[in-house]
Amino acid sequence: MPRMLDVSDEVRAEIGDEEANRLLAGENAPGSYDCTSCRTPGDSEHERTSTVLFIGDETAVLAFAHATCLPSQIVQVTEEQLQGAVRSISGDSADMDPGNKVAPEQAVLGVTSGLVLIAGELHPALVVEPTSPIVRPGATGLGDDFLPLLIEQGFMPLSELSEVPPVQHGWSVLLAMGQLHAVLQPSANGGQPVAWWQAHQPLQVTEGWRAAANKHQQVLMFAAPVGSIGRQPREDLLRDALDKAAANGKLVGAALPLAGT
């Protein structure tokens, strides 16, 4: 049975037309899978699914993700990280071999768009949650520094979503041709802004989201550590998850000016 698979041009170029066509025909693609982004079950027979190709130094692994979590793309990782991911996917326990030190998985930033009601008004929002803990560059521990790093950049810790967070000057959300392309941050040398997050393929947003972004000329960005929000299929559930993360001290946010239309 044909699968509802998205195979990007870069993934197709890497795996070849024959393999890509077999996937699309359902010969090699799994019906059900665990999303490589949010880790919850997916079904390529009934929902749009992205093919994500992890490429190490010597090995490549094809994984699957909800199209709402990640676009089809190639992710470059170290060979160590890739072997760790393979063990994670296959369910092998690293504890079986005490000498087997699994490197942390390469974190991917999952970005969800939705409308959030604050003080009686709908605001366009992006919710950012990594797929694994983010450690400070150079750190050797296994902690999660995602929120401290953002707070150092000027994002505000939020205990509730009762008012719009302050504007984060220098940052912006890039919309072009009505699609979401990137979150930009100031350049370290004072030049042109650089991408803090960039979509491998422009992400579609709803008409309502785009209209709200054009009205406010800004987008609210909320960020939470891995496991705090999850993939929420409806905006009311997304709001519930945001409220819970805020109450647990696991949410930061800012208003980012809109770049583009």
KEKE-3310 file (N, C-alpha, C; in steps of 0.2 Angstrom, whole numbers, plus 5000, padded with zeros to 4 digits):
npx = (5004:5003:5013:5011:5022:5035:5049:5063:5072:5085:5087:5082:5092:5103:5099:5095:5085:5078:5078:5070:5058:5054:5052:5041:5031:5028:5036:5047:5045:5040:5024:5019:5029:5041:5042:5056:5058:5048:5046:5034:5022:5019:5010:5013:5004:4993:4995:5005:5022:5039:5054:5069:5086:5100:5117:5132:5150:5154:5142:5125:5108:5091:5077:5061:5049:5035:5027:5023:5032:5045:5053:5057:5074:5092:5103:5118:5128:5140:5149:5149:5138:5128:5129:5125:5112:5107:5107:5098:5086:5084:5082:5092:5100:5112:5117:5121:5134:5147:5157:5153:5151:5138:5137:5129:5113:5112:5105:5090:5080:5064:5050:5035:5020:5007:4992:4990:4981:4981:4977:4965:4967:4972:4988:5002:5012:5028:5033:5047:5056:5069:5075:5083:5093:5101:5117:5129:5141:5157:5155:5155:5146:5130:5119:5106:5106:5098:5088:5095:5104:5096:5091:5102:5103:5093:5080:5065:5061:5045:5032:5018:5006:5000:5002:5010:5026:5042:5049:5062:5075:5084:5083:5073:5059:5058:5048:5043:5035:5024:5027:5036:5053:5065:5072:5080:5095:5105:5121:5137:5148:5142:5137:5126:5111:5110:5105:5097:5089:5084:5073:5074:5066:5054:5042:5024:5012:4996:4982:4976:4986:4996:4989:4988:5001:5004:4996:5001:5014:5024:5030:5027:5039:5041:5050:5056:5063:5068:5055:5045:5034:5030:5022:5008:4992:4982:4978:4972:4977:4990:4992:4988:4999:5009:5005:5007:5021:5026:5021:5029:5041:5048:5049:5053:5052:5049:5045:5047:5051:5043:5050:5049:5034)
npy = (4994:5011:5024:5038:5047:5059:5063:5072:5082:5081:5070:5060:5061:5056:5043:5038:5036:5024:5017:5027:5027:5014:5016:5025:5018:5009:4998:4997:5005:5007:5003:5008:5018:5025:5041:5051:5063:5067:5056:5049:5037:5034:5033:5029:5026:5033:5046:5061:5058:5061:5057:5055:5056:5051:5054:5047:5046:5034:5027:5027:5030:5028:5036:5040:5053:5062:5072:5085:5087:5087:5092:5082:5078:5079:5074:5078:5068:5063:5048:5040:5046:5042:5028:5027:5031:5021:5011:5015:5016:5003:4998:4992:4989:5000:4998:4984:4982:4987:4995:5002:5017:5027:5040:5056:5059:5068:5083:5089:5103:5104:5112:5119:5127:5138:5146:5156:5161:5175:5186:5188:5189:5183:5176:5174:5160:5151:5136:5129:5114:5104:5088:5080:5082:5098:5102:5113:5121:5112:5107:5093:5086:5077:5086:5097:5111:5120:5129:5138:5143:5150:5160:5167:5173:5182:5178:5176:5168:5160:5159:5159:5160:5174:5186:5195:5191:5200:5210:5203:5211:5212:5198:5189:5183:5174:5176:5171:5172:5168:5157:5149:5152:5154:5156:5170:5177:5189:5193:5187:5196:5207:5209:5204:5197:5180:5163:5155:5145:5135:5131:5116:5114:5126:5129:5126:5137:5141:5150:5158:5160:5166:5178:5183:5185:5195:5205:5208:5210:5203:5188:5176:5167:5152:5141:5125:5112:5096:5084:5091:5097:5090:5082:5090:5088:5097:5114:5118:5108:5110:5122:5119:5110:5120:5128:5119:5117:5130:5131:5122:5128:5127:5134:5146:5163:5175:5189:5190:5201:5202:5197:5199:5193)
npz = (5000:4996:5004:5014:5012:5013:5003:5002:4990:4993:5001:4992:4982:4989:4993:4981:4966:4964:4977:4984:4977:4980:4993:4993:4987:4997:4999:5006:5017:5034:5041:5054:5065:5076:5079:5075:5080:5090:5097:5098:5093:5075:5059:5043:5034:5036:5040:5035:5033:5036:5028:5036:5035:5043:5043:5046:5048:5042:5040:5036:5042:5039:5045:5052:5053:5060:5048:5053:5063:5059:5043:5028:5027:5027:5040:5047:5057:5070:5069:5081:5087:5078:5079:5093:5091:5083:5092:5101:5093:5090:5102:5110:5125:5132:5144:5145:5141:5150:5146:5135:5129:5126:5115:5117:5108:5092:5094:5088:5084:5087:5080:5082:5076:5081:5087:5101:5115:5124:5136:5131:5117:5101:5098:5086:5088:5091:5096:5103:5105:5109:5103:5111:5127:5128:5129:5136:5125:5125:5137:5148:5155:5157:5158:5155:5147:5139:5142:5152:5143:5133:5142:5145:5133:5133:5134:5143:5159:5161:5172:5170:5157:5156:5150:5136:5132:5134:5121:5111:5106:5091:5087:5076:5067:5052:5039:5023:5007:5013:5021:5034:5037:5045:5062:5067:5074:5082:5075:5080:5077:5074:5062:5048:5054:5059:5056:5070:5071:5057:5044:5034:5024:5019:5031:5031:5037:5045:5038:5048:5057:5050:5047:5060:5063:5054:5058:5072:5069:5075:5082:5095:5104:5112:5122:5128:5138:5132:5131:5138:5132:5120:5105:5100:5094:5093:5095:5108:5116:5115:5121:5134:5137:5137:5147:5158:5157:5160:5173:5179:5179:5167:5155:5144:5136:5122:5113:5096:5083:5067:5052:5035:5026)
capx = (5000:5007:5014:5011:5029:5039:5056:5065:5076:5092:5087:5082:5099:5107:5097:5094:5078:5075:5076:5065:5052:5052:5049:5035:5027:5027:5039:5053:5043:5036:5018:5020:5035:5042:5044:5063:5058:5045:5047:5028:5020:5016:5008:5014:4998:4987:4997:5011:5028:5045:5060:5075:5092:5106:5123:5139:5157:5154:5136:5119:5102:5085:5072:5055:5046:5029:5029:5022:5038:5051:5053:5062:5080:5098:5106:5125:5130:5146:5148:5148:5131:5124:5129:5121:5105:5105:5105:5092:5081:5083:5080:5097:5102:5119:5120:5123:5141:5149:5162:5150:5149:5134:5137:5122:5111:5112:5098:5086:5075:5057:5047:5028:5017:5000:4989:4990:4977:4984:4973:4959:4969:4976:4995:5005:5017:5032:5035:5053:5058:5074:5074:5087:5096:5106:5123:5133:5147:5163:5153:5156:5141:5124:5114:5102:5107:5094:5084:5100:5108:5092:5090:5108:5102:5088:5073:5062:5057:5038:5028:5012:5005:4995:5004:5014:5033:5045:5052:5069:5077:5090:5080:5067:5056:5058:5042:5044:5030:5019:5030:5041:5060:5070:5072:5086:5098:5111:5128:5142:5152:5138:5135:5119:5108:5112:5100:5097:5085:5082:5069:5077:5061:5050:5036:5018:5008:4989:4980:4975:4993:4999:4985:4989:5008:5004:4993:5005:5021:5029:5029:5029:5043:5042:5055:5055:5067:5065:5050:5041:5028:5028:5019:5001:4989:4977:4980:4971:4982:4997:4991:4988:5006:5013:5004:5010:5028:5027:5020:5034:5047:5052:5047:5055:5048:5050:5041:5052:5049:5042:5054:5045:5027)
capy = (5000:5017:5027:5046:5049:5065:5062:5078:5081:5080:5063:5056:5061:5052:5036:5035:5036:5017:5016:5032:5025:5008:5018:5028:5012:5005:4991:4997:5009:5004:5006:5011:5019:5030:5048:5052:5069:5068:5049:5046:5033:5037:5028:5032:5024:5037:5053:5063:5056:5063:5053:5059:5052:5053:5052:5048:5046:5028:5024:5031:5027:5031:5036:5043:5057:5065:5078:5090:5088:5088:5091:5077:5081:5075:5077:5075:5067:5059:5040:5038:5048:5038:5021:5027:5032:5015:5007:5018:5014:4995:4996:4988:4993:5002:4995:4977:4982:4993:4999:5005:5023:5030:5048:5059:5060:5075:5086:5092:5107:5103:5118:5119:5134:5138:5152:5156:5166:5179:5192:5189:5191:5177:5178:5168:5157:5145:5132:5125:5109:5099:5080:5077:5087:5102:5104:5119:5119:5111:5104:5086:5082:5075:5090:5101:5119:5123:5136:5143:5147:5155:5165:5171:5177:5187:5176:5177:5163:5162:5155:5158:5164:5179:5192:5194:5192:5206:5209:5201:5215:5209:5192:5190:5177:5176:5173:5173:5169:5165:5151:5150:5150:5153:5161:5174:5180:5194:5190:5189:5201:5214:5209:5202:5191:5173:5158:5151:5139:5136:5125:5113:5116:5131:5126:5129:5140:5142:5157:5162:5161:5171:5184:5186:5188:5202:5210:5210:5211:5199:5181:5174:5161:5149:5136:5121:5106:5090:5080:5096:5099:5084:5083:5090:5088:5102:5120:5118:5103:5113:5127:5115:5108:5126:5130:5115:5118:5136:5130:5118:5131:5124:5138:5153:5165:5181:5191:5191:5205:5198:5199:5196:5193)
capz = (5000:4995:5010:5014:5013:5010:5002:5000:4984:4995:5003:4986:4979:4993:4993:4974:4964:4965:4984:4985:4974:4983:4999:4992:4985:5003:4999:5012:5022:5039:5042:5060:5067:5082:5077:5077:5083:5097:5100:5099:5087:5069:5054:5037:5029:5037:5041:5032:5036:5033:5029:5039:5034:5047:5040:5050:5044:5038:5041:5036:5044:5037:5050:5050:5058:5058:5044:5057:5068:5055:5036:5026:5027:5029:5047:5048:5064:5071:5068:5087:5089:5074:5083:5099:5089:5081:5098:5104:5089:5090:5109:5114:5131:5133:5150:5144:5140:5154:5142:5129:5131:5120:5114:5116:5101:5090:5096:5083:5087:5084:5080:5081:5076:5084:5090:5108:5117:5129:5138:5126:5110:5098:5095:5083:5092:5089:5102:5101:5110:5106:5103:5117:5131:5125:5134:5134:5121:5129:5143:5148:5159:5154:5160:5150:5147:5134:5145:5154:5137:5131:5147:5144:5127:5135:5135:5150:5162:5162:5176:5167:5150:5157:5146:5131:5135:5131:5114:5111:5100:5087:5085:5072:5063:5045:5034:5016:5003:5018:5024:5039:5035:5050:5067:5066:5080:5081:5073:5085:5075:5073:5055:5047:5058:5057:5058:5076:5068:5050:5041:5028:5019:5022:5034:5030:5043:5043:5036:5054:5060:5046:5048:5067:5063:5050:5063:5077:5067:5079:5084:5101:5104:5118:5122:5134:5137:5129:5135:5142:5128:5116:5099:5102:5088:5093:5099:5115:5120:5115:5126:5141:5138:5138:5154:5163:5157:5164:5180:5182:5178:5162:5149:5143:5130:5120:5107:5091:5077:5061:5046:5029:5026)
cpx = (5004:5007:5013:5017:5031:5046:5059:5070:5083:5092:5086:5089:5104:5106:5096:5087:5075:5073:5070:5058:5049:5048:5042:5029:5025:5031:5044:5051:5039:5029:5018:5027:5035:5045:5051:5063:5055:5044:5040:5026:5017:5014:5008:5009:4993:4989:5004:5017:5034:5050:5066:5081:5098:5112:5129:5145:5157:5147:5130:5113:5096:5080:5066:5052:5039:5031:5027:5028:5044:5050:5058:5068:5086:5101:5113:5126:5137:5144:5146:5140:5126:5124:5124:5113:5102:5103:5099:5086:5079:5082:5086:5099:5110:5122:5122:5131:5144:5154:5160:5147:5145:5135:5130:5120:5111:5105:5096:5081:5068:5053:5039:5025:5010:4998:4988:4986:4980:4980:4968:4961:4973:4983:4998:5011:5021:5034:5041:5055:5063:5072:5078:5090:5101:5111:5127:5139:5153:5161:5154:5151:5135:5118:5110:5102:5103:5091:5090:5103:5103:5091:5096:5107:5097:5081:5071:5059:5050:5035:5021:5011:4999:4996:5009:5021:5036:5048:5059:5072:5084:5088:5074:5065:5055:5052:5043:5039:5025:5021:5035:5048:5065:5068:5079:5088:5103:5117:5133:5147:5149:5136:5128:5117:5110:5106:5101:5094:5083:5079:5073:5073:5056:5044:5030:5015:5001:4988:4979:4981:4996:4996:4987:4996:5008:5001:4997:5012:5026:5026:5031:5033:5043:5046:5055:5060:5064:5060:5045:5034:5026:5024:5011:4997:4984:4980:4978:4975:4989:4997:4991:4995:5010:5012:5007:5018:5030:5026:5025:5041:5051:5050:5050:5052:5051:5046:5047:5048:5048:5047:5050:5038:5024)
cpy = (5006:5021:5035:5049:5055:5063:5068:5076:5079:5073:5059:5056:5057:5045:5033:5035:5029:5016:5021:5030:5019:5011:5021:5023:5008:4999:4991:5001:5006:5007:5011:5012:5024:5036:5049:5059:5069:5061:5046:5042:5037:5032:5031:5030:5029:5045:5054:5061:5058:5058:5057:5054:5055:5050:5053:5048:5040:5025:5029:5027:5031:5031:5040:5047:5060:5071:5085:5092:5090:5088:5085:5081:5076:5078:5074:5074:5063:5052:5038:5040:5043:5031:5021:5028:5025:5010:5009:5016:5007:4993:4992:4993:4994:4999:4988:4977:4988:4998:5002:5012:5026:5037:5050:5060:5067:5078:5090:5097:5106:5109:5117:5126:5133:5145:5151:5162:5169:5185:5194:5190:5185:5180:5172:5166:5152:5142:5128:5120:5104:5092:5077:5083:5091:5104:5110:5117:5118:5107:5096:5082:5081:5079:5093:5108:5123:5130:5141:5147:5152:5161:5170:5176:5183:5185:5176:5171:5165:5157:5154:5162:5169:5185:5191:5195:5198:5205:5208:5205:5211:5202:5193:5183:5178:5172:5175:5169:5165:5159:5153:5147:5149:5158:5164:5177:5184:5190:5192:5195:5207:5214:5207:5197:5185:5169:5154:5144:5140:5130:5123:5114:5121:5127:5130:5132:5141:5149:5161:5164:5167:5178:5187:5189:5195:5207:5213:5212:5208:5192:5179:5167:5158:5143:5132:5115:5100:5086:5085:5097:5093:5086:5084:5092:5094:5108:5121:5114:5106:5119:5124:5113:5114:5128:5126:5116:5124:5135:5126:5121:5129:5127:5145:5156:5172:5183:5193:5195:5200:5201:5195:5197:5186)
cpz = (5000:5002:5009:5016:5010:5009:4999:4994:4987:4998:4997:4983:4982:4993:4986:4973:4965:4972:4986:4983:4977:4990:4998:4990:4991:5003:5005:5018:5028:5039:5048:5062:5073:5079:5079:5080:5090:5100:5101:5092:5081:5064:5047:5032:5030:5039:5037:5036:5032:5034:5031:5038:5038:5044:5044:5045:5039:5037:5039:5038:5042:5043:5048:5055:5055:5054:5048:5062:5064:5047:5034:5025:5029:5035:5047:5055:5064:5070:5075:5089:5085:5077:5089:5097:5086:5087:5101:5100:5089:5097:5113:5119:5131:5139:5150:5143:5144:5150:5136:5131:5125:5120:5114:5109:5099:5091:5089:5086:5083:5085:5078:5081:5078:5086:5097:5111:5124:5130:5133:5119:5108:5096:5092:5087:5089:5095:5100:5107:5106:5107:5109:5121:5127:5130:5131:5130:5126:5135:5143:5151:5154:5156:5154:5151:5143:5137:5148:5148:5134:5135:5146:5138:5128:5135:5142:5152:5163:5167:5174:5161:5151:5153:5141:5134:5131:5125:5115:5105:5097:5084:5080:5069:5056:5041:5027:5011:5007:5021:5029:5037:5040:5056:5067:5073:5078:5079:5079:5084:5073:5066:5054:5052:5055:5060:5065:5074:5061:5047:5035:5022:5022:5025:5033:5037:5041:5042:5043:5057:5057:5047:5055:5067:5059:5054:5068:5075:5071:5080:5091:5101:5111:5117:5128:5133:5134:5134:5139:5138:5124:5110:5101:5096:5088:5097:5106:5119:5120:5121:5133:5142:5140:5145:5159:5163:5161:5171:5184:5181:5172:5155:5149:5136:5128:5114:5102:5085:5071:5055:5040:5030:5025)
residu = (MET:PRO:ARG:MET:LEU:ASP:VAL:SER:ASP:GLU:VAL:ARG:ALA:GLU:ILE:GLY:ASP:GLU:GLU:ALA:ASN:ARG:LEU:LEU:ALA:GLY:GLU:ASN:ALA:PRO:GLY:SER:TYR:ASP:CYS:THR:SER:CYS:ARG:THR:PRO:GLY:ASP:SER:GLU:HIS:GLU:ARG:THR:SER:THR:VAL:LEU:PHE:ILE:GLY:ASP:GLU:THR:ALA:VAL:LEU:ALA:PHE:ALA:HIS:ALA:THR:CYS:LEU:PRO:SER:GLN:ILE:VAL:GLN:VAL:THR:GLU:GLU:GLN:LEU:GLN:GLY:ALA:VAL:ARG:SER:ILE:SER:GLY:ASP:SER:ALA:ASP:MET:ASP:PRO:GLY:ASN:LYS:VAL:ALA:PRO:GLU:GLN:ALA:VAL:LEU:GLY:VAL:THR:SER:GLY:LEU:VAL:LEU:ILE:ALA:GLY:GLU:LEU:HIS:PRO:ALA:LEU:VAL:VAL:GLU:PRO:THR:SER:PRO:ILE:VAL:ARG:PRO:GLY:ALA:THR:GLY:LEU:GLY:ASP:ASP:PHE:LEU:PRO:LEU:LEU:ILE:GLU:GLN:GLY:PHE:MET:PRO:LEU:SER:GLU:LEU:SER:GLU:VAL:PRO:PRO:VAL:GLN:HIS:GLY:TRP:SER:VAL:LEU:LEU:ALA:MET:GLY:GLN:LEU:HIS:ALA:VAL:LEU:GLN:PRO:SER:ALA:ASN:GLY:GLY:GLN:PRO:VAL:ALA:TRP:TRP:GLN:ALA:HIS:GLN:PRO:LEU:GLN:VAL:THR:GLU:GLY:TRP:ARG:ALA:ALA:ALA:ASN:LYS:HIS:GLN:GLN:VAL:LEU:MET:PHE:ALA:ALA:PRO:VAL:GLY:SER:ILE:GLY:ARG:GLN:PRO:ARG:GLU:ASP:LEU:LEU:ARG:ASP:ALA:LEU:ASP:LYS:ALA:ALA:ALA:ASN:GLY:LYS:LEU:VAL:GLY:ALA:ALA:LEU:PRO:LEU:ALA:GLY:THR)
# end
